């Protein structure tokens, strides 16, 4: 049985390399290659009844990236599998893809054997994520969980917000009707509690939590 594959990647050298690997495998038929996701999305729209077993896609591409393409593919037809092969190992991207049911993710520097193993595993009905991708995903999940467990009191939020707005210790003390010494201990405790190194770290946290607008 031959599997129908589609490939989206805007790096010609990588695309050619992938084609030469897959063309030497008798089970795979390359239906289409494209430089971006938009081309593939259009093809799927025009050929709704075509049997497409697997779409291999990069993440960064002009017109439409691999994250948007994966979402479209999965919304249109759950049985079409998707494999991302990318240089990007950004935790949020990995998270987004997994959330939208991507079937696999392999870094671009993976060995030929791993790539073929990923394709075979996915076509066999299982998911395939390379070790590196799994580690990044899990690490991100743990650090998010840790962050969720950190609860700041309203007073701590007041202090961190004023720090992020560049008020001096004395000015913060005056605004909150507290002593300078109390504000200093709040600041020290916040640095320890949030596991940051300095005031810049506190500011970053305040922006991230949207206590202040960046």
Secondary structure by P-SEA (a helix, b strand, c coil): cbbbbbbbbccaaaaaaaaaaaaaccccccccccccaaaaaaaaaacccccccbbbbbcccccccaaaaaaaaaaccccbbbbbbcccccaaaaaaaaaacccccccccccaaaaaaaaaaaaacbbbbcaaaaaaaaaaaaaaaaaaaccccaaaaaaaaaaaacccaaaaaaaacccaaaaaaaaaaaaaaaccccaaaaaaaaaaaccccc
